[in-house]
């Protein structure tokens, strides 16, 4: 049995230690906001925060997340209030197909935690998630809007 701290709640899961964290979140804990994209850490659809750092969960064995604070897209909202990045995403109308957006949002939250007022260069360096729809201009605008919020 492995205990994970996900969105501030302890969860006991009976899985193999080598199972990717992505599948534990999606298939065992039913937190389907974290998406499967590529399985090789290239696209970022599976991004969550581990101890505040953006991590691609498709390549992280669950054993590496034990004793650490995991935050998924489901954990950003506080009560009825969306996180400022989620609010900016809506205001800037970022999503097109929406598939990559939870990973994009989580990466943006990590960026703004590290650099509360990022430059365009900071955003380009940190936001390496892939958006097949090409919403990068809107993503940048939303990050700047969230930084001002």
BELGI-V662915 format. One record per pair of residues at least 24 apart in sequence whose C-alpha atoms are under 8 Angstrom apart, sorted by the first residue. I is the first residue (numbers start at 1). J is the second residue. Records with the same first field share a line. If there is no record, write none. Layout:
I: J + J
//
This chain:
2: 63 + 66
3: 66 + 67
4: 65 + 66 + 67 + 68 + 69 + 70
5: 66 + 67 + 68 + 69 + 70
6: 69 + 70 + 71 + 72 + 75
7: 69 + 70 + 71 + 72 + 74 + 75
8: 69 + 70 + 71
17: 61 + 62 + 63
18: 61 + 62 + 63
19: 61 + 62
20: 57 + 58 + 59 + 60 + 61 + 62
21: 57 + 58 + 59 + 60 + 61 + 62 + 65
22: 46 + 57 + 58 + 60
23: 58
24: 62
31: 72 + 74
33: 72 + 73 + 74 + 102
34: 72 + 73 + 102 + 103
35: 99 + 100 + 102 + 103
42: 129 + 130
43: 128 + 129 + 130
44: 100 + 103 + 104 + 128 + 129 + 130
45: 99 + 100 + 101 + 102 + 103 + 104 + 129 + 130
46: 102 + 103
47: 102 + 103 + 104 + 106 + 107
48: 72 + 73 + 103 + 106 + 107
49: 106 + 107 + 110
52: 110 + 113
53: 110
54: 106 + 107 + 110
72: 106
73: 102 + 103 + 105 + 106
84: 146 + 149
85: 109 + 142 + 143 + 146
87: 146
88: 142 + 143 + 145 + 146
89: 139 + 142
91: 142
92: 138 + 139 + 141 + 142
93: 138
94: 135 + 138 + 139 + 142
95: 135
96: 133 + 135
97: 133
100: 129 + 130 + 131
103: 129
104: 129
108: 143
112: 143 + 147
116: 147
117: 144 + 147 + 148
118: 144 + 147
//
